[in-house]
Amino acid sequence: MGRPIIGILSSRFDISLPGGQNLPIEYASVAYCRSVVRGGGTPILLPVTPEPELAEQMFAQCDGVLFPGGIDVDPRFYGEAPDPMLGTVDSTMDRFWLQALDFALDHKLPLLGICRGMQLVNVGLGGSLYQDLVHRGVPSYLHSQKQSRDYLMHQVKLTPGSRLGAVLGEEPVYTNTMHHQCVKEPGKGLKLVAQTDDGVPEALESEDGQIMLVQWHPEALLETEPRMCRLFEDLIERCRGAQQ
């Protein structure tokens, strides 16, 4: 059996060029690609495609899907008006990612969601978000660190008996943290399996093992916390299981 193909959903950004011109690009951090390779898979980049039929053709090449980090999810997709604390959004990109989620669910493709990826998958399954942590109504720790991305900032407590707990093993687990939003209500079929001491949800998973979602960035921690590579190995393992 060959290496499973993992589709990494791209983000969009405009680069400012000399002379005042903007260059639109589609990108994914090289850290995601390297993590998929280390986990045993073959990464491919899936550019944002507004044409549904073309998008379906791209998704059909994948054995699994990685939903990476990025900008905020447009709150229209969970029935809220934009809050003053909301960051940059891109509804076209959101729709493409939500189509990828629907395809993965329909075709039983394993998926891993990271940071924004966790939040968007949660919204796609009918859940909601706090548009900023201040709206939780209780004090929060620092969740948008100023240190480098490989710095282990805070501790995350895992739920005993969860798949995530089995993957990462013994506690304590320390992670980085780079978000100002978080899950409010979990989506259908998702259960909370990790949080910080201040009550911020840090991971969700589905009972059937198809979906694993984490709020931190494991792709940046492969050297400072080698256990994080297990999340990518687990994605590949789930893909192999789905192929049988």
N, C-alpha and C positions, 0 to 999 in steps of 0.2 A: 504494500500500500504506500503510495507516494505521500509527500508532505501536503497536508490540507491547505487549501487556498483561503486566506483570510482577507476579506474586503475591508479596507480601512476607509471610512467615510471622510471625504475631504471637507475642509473649511475654505472660506473665500476671504480675500483681503486685497486692498488696493495699495500698491507700493508707489510712493511719490518719487518721480524721476526728476533729474535736472531739467529746468525749463518749465516746471509747473505741471507736467503731464503725470497722469496716473496710469499704472499698469496693473490690471486685475490679474490675480493669480489664484490658483487652486493649490492647496498644500496640505500636508500632514507632517508632523514632527518626525524627524528621522528616528527619534527614540521609540516611537510606536513600531516602526518597521523593524528596528533591531530587536525589539522585545519579542515580536512575533517570530522572527528568525530563531532567536535563542530558545523560544518555547517549542520549536519544531515545525512551524508553519511557513508558508510562502505568502508574503504580503503583496497585495495589489491596491492601488489607489483608485477610489471610486469618485470621480468628479461630480459636482452638483449638476444634475440633469433635469430640467423642468419637464421634458417629454417623458410621460409615464412608461410608454412601451420601450423606449430606449433604456430607461432606468432598469426595467425588468430584465432586459437582456444582460445588463451588467451584473445584476444581483445573481442571476442564474449561473454565473461562473464561480460563485463562492460556495465554500463548505461551511463558512462561519463569517460573522460580521463583528468588527470592532467599532464601537461608537466612542470616539475620542473626546478630549476636552475642547473648550472653545468659548464662544460668546454666550450670552444669555439666551434662553428660549423665549420666543415672543409669547407674552402672557395671553394673547387671544386664543391660544391653543388650550388653555385651561380656564377660559371664561372670565378673565380679569382684564381690567383696564390697566394701562401702563402706569407704574408707580414712579415718582420722582427719583427713586434710588435705582431704577432699572438701568442696566448697561446697554451696550450695543446689541441689536438683534437683526436677524435676517430671515424673514418669513419664507422666502423661496428655499433657502437652505433647510429650514425646519421641515418644510413639506417633503423635501427629498429624503431627509433622514427618517421622517415618519413613514414614508413609503417603504424604505428599507426595513423598518421594523415590521410593518405589515407583511412584507414578503418573507422575512425570517420566521415570523409566527406561522404563516400559512405553509411554509416548506420545512418547518421544524429545524431551522438552522441555529446552532448554538450562537450565543452572542455574549460579548463582554462590553459593558458600558463604563466609561471613566469620566468622572466629574460632570461636565455638561452632558456627556453621554448617558450617565445615570439619570440626570434630571429629565432629559428628553424622553427616554424610554419610559420613565415613570409617568410623564404627561401623556404619552401615547397610549398608555394602558389605563387612562382615566384618572390618574393622580393629579396632585397640584403641588405648587411650590410657594415658598415665601420669597417674594421678590427681593427682599434683603433680610439678613438675619435680625435686624433691629425689630422687625415685625413679629418675631416670636413672642415678644412680651416678657421675656426673661433674659438675664445677662448671658452673653455668649463669650467663649474664649476667642482668642485671635484665630481666625480661620482663613486669613489672607496673608500668608507669611511674607516677610521682607527678605528672608534669607534665600540662598540658592535653592533650586528645585530639588536637589538631592539631600536637603537638610531634613532630619527627622524632627518635626515640630511638636506633635502632640500624640498622646496615647489614645488608641481606639480599643474599646471593649467588644469582644466577639460573643455572639450568642452560642452557648453550648449546644452541640448537636447539629449545628448548621453546616452546610457544605463549605461555606467560607472558612469556618473554624477548622474543618478537616483539612482544607487546602493549606492554610497558613500555619496550622499547628499551634504550639504552645503560646500562651500569652506571657508577658505583655507584647503588644504590637504597636510600634510607633510608626507614624506616617508623616508625610508632608501635608500641606493644606493650602489650597489656592482657590477659594470660592467665597462669594458674598451672599449666595443664595443657598437654599437647602430644601429638601423634600418636606412638604406639609402633610399631605395625605398620600399614603402609598397607593399605587395603581392596582388594578384587579390582578389577583394572582401573585402579588409580590408581598414578601414579608421582611420586616426589619431584622437584620442579623448583625448589625454593629452600630455603635454610637460612641460619642465622646461623653465625658462626665457631665457636660453642660446640656446633654440631651439632643445634640444635633445628630440626625441620621447620617451614618457613614457608609452603609452598605445595605443593599436589598438583593434578594434572590427569589427565584420561583421554586415551587415545590418539585417540579419535574426536572430540575437541573438545567433547563435550556438557557436561563437568564442569570447572569451574575453582574451586579452593578456595584461600583465602589466610588466614593466621593473624592478620594485622594488620587494621586498620580503615580501608580506603581512603575510605569515605564521610566521614571526619573530616579528610581530607588534601587536599581538592580545591583549597584555596588555598595551602597550604604546599608541596605536591608535586602540581602539576597533572596529571602523568602518571597519577595514580591514577584520574582520570576515564575513562581508556581502558579500565579493567576493566568499567565499566558500559556504555561504548560497545561493547565486545567482546561483552558479553551480548546487547545489542540486535542487533548484527550477526549473532550466532549464531541468534537468534530469527528474523530475517528469512530467513536461509538455510534454516532448518527449515520455514518457511512455503512455500517454493518447490517 
